[in-house]
């Protein structure tokens, strides 16, 4: 019986700490502008919050090419730097999502806040474009466009890519 009392007190204290930690975590998530989705209704696509899908315009390859050809957008490639080196949309900037902390400082000065940014990644199952858009929204960029289908849709439409030597294949 003597062991039960301290054990109950330890368990009650642990439960209270877990409850307080959960409450603080939920509060921090609710107050943070980039809070994580907490229900399935808040998530769409590859675990991207619904509000991101609403804040970012999506275009098909034909519309992306029209914007690119008119030089109406700055194109960002969210794929890793090795894949970007192999082929990319001519004039695009490499901003690999998984290397963002090291790549962003080199590209930030070339990202205007007053011009649309067109973001691309691998393809329709790739969520890197939307994840990058989420980060850019947090940095104050508002006119963001995602190429639906990514570089795969661009290439399938027969639009130009720059190869490893910098030439159009």
C-alpha positions in Angstrom: 0.0 0.0 0.0 2.9 2.4 0.7 4.1 2.0 -2.9 0.7 2.8 -4.3 0.5 6.3 -2.9 3.8 7.6 -4.4 3.1 5.8 -7.7 -0.4 7.4 -8.0 1.1 10.8 -7.2 3.8 10.3 -9.9 1.3 9.2 -12.5 -1.1 12.1 -11.6 1.8 14.6 -12.0 2.8 13.0 -15.3 -0.7 13.2 -16.6 -1.0 16.9 -15.5 2.3 17.7 -17.3 1.1 15.9 -20.5 -2.2 17.8 -20.4 -0.5 21.2 -19.8 2.0 20.5 -22.6 -0.7 19.5 -25.0 -2.7 22.7 -24.1 0.4 24.9 -24.7 1.2 23.1 -28.0 -2.4 23.6 -29.2 -2.3 27.3 -28.2 1.0 27.9 -29.9 -0.2 26.1 -33.1 -3.4 28.2 -33.1 -1.5 31.5 -32.7 1.2 30.7 -35.2 0.5 32.0 -38.7 1.7 28.7 -40.3 0.0 26.4 -37.8 -0.3 22.8 -38.6 -3.7 21.3 -39.6 -5.3 19.4 -36.8 -8.2 17.7 -38.6 -8.5 15.9 -41.9 -10.9 18.6 -43.1 -8.1 21.1 -42.9 -5.8 19.0 -45.2 -5.8 18.5 -48.9 -3.3 17.0 -51.3 0.0 15.8 -49.9 -0.7 17.0 -46.3 -1.0 20.6 -47.3 -3.4 22.8 -45.2 -6.6 23.8 -47.1 -5.9 27.5 -46.6 -2.6 27.2 -48.6 -4.6 25.7 -51.5 -6.9 28.7 -51.3 -4.1 31.3 -51.1 -2.1 29.9 -54.1 -3.3 30.0 -57.7 -2.7 26.8 -59.7 -2.3 26.8 -63.5 -1.8 24.1 -66.1 1.3 23.9 -68.3 -0.2 26.0 -71.1 -1.0 28.9 -68.8 2.4 28.6 -67.1 4.1 28.8 -70.5 2.1 31.8 -71.5 3.1 33.6 -68.2 6.7 32.5 -68.7 6.9 33.6 -72.3 5.5 37.0 -71.4 8.1 37.3 -68.7 5.2 37.9 -66.3 6.5 35.6 -63.6 9.7 34.6 -61.9 9.9 30.8 -62.1 11.1 28.9 -59.0 12.1 25.2 -59.1 11.5 23.4 -55.8 13.3 20.2 -56.9 16.7 19.2 -55.5 19.7 21.0 -57.0 20.9 17.9 -58.9 17.7 17.5 -60.7 17.6 21.2 -61.5 21.1 20.9 -63.0 19.9 18.1 -65.3 16.9 20.1 -66.7 14.8 23.0 -65.8 12.6 25.7 -67.3 14.9 28.3 -68.9 15.4 31.3 -66.7 14.1 29.6 -63.6 15.8 29.9 -60.2 16.7 26.9 -58.2 15.2 27.0 -54.7 15.2 23.4 -53.5 12.6 22.9 -50.8 14.8 20.4 -48.9 17.8 22.7 -49.1 15.8 25.9 -48.4 17.9 27.2 -45.4 21.1 27.2 -47.5 19.6 28.1 -50.9 17.2 30.9 -49.9 19.8 33.6 -49.0 21.4 33.3 -52.5 18.0 33.6 -54.3 16.1 36.0 -51.9 17.4 39.2 -53.5 16.1 38.0 -56.9 12.6 37.3 -55.6 10.4 40.4 -56.1 7.4 40.9 -53.8 5.6 42.9 -56.5 5.7 40.2 -59.2 4.1 36.7 -59.4 6.3 33.7 -58.5 5.6 30.5 -60.5 6.7 27.5 -58.5 7.3 24.0 -60.0 8.5 20.7 -58.7 8.5 17.1 -60.0 4.9 16.3 -60.9 1.4 15.9 -59.8 2.2 13.7 -56.8 4.9 16.1 -55.6 4.0 18.5 -52.8 7.2 20.5 -52.8 5.7 23.4 -54.8 2.9 23.9 -52.2 5.3 23.4 -49.3 7.6 26.1 -50.8 4.5 28.3 -51.4 3.7 27.9 -47.7 7.2 29.1 -46.7 7.1 32.0 -49.1 3.6 33.1 -47.8 5.2 33.2 -44.3 7.9 35.5 -45.8 5.4 37.9 -47.1 5.0 36.8 -50.8 1.4 37.0 -51.8 1.2 36.4 -55.6 2.1 32.7 -55.8 1.3 30.3 -58.6 1.9 26.6 -58.7 2.4 24.7 -62.0 -0.1 21.8 -61.7 1.7 18.7 -62.7 5.1 20.2 -62.2 8.0 19.9 -64.6 6.6 16.6 -65.9 3.5 18.4 -67.2 5.7 21.1 -68.8 7.9 18.5 -70.5 4.9 16.4 -71.6 3.5 19.5 -73.3 6.7 19.8 -75.3 7.8 23.1 -73.7 11.5 24.0 -73.6 13.8 22.8 -70.9 17.4 23.8 -70.4 19.8 20.9 -70.1 23.0 20.3 -68.2 25.1 22.4 -70.7 22.7 25.3 -70.5 21.4 24.6 -74.0 17.8 23.8 -75.0 17.6 20.1 -75.8 
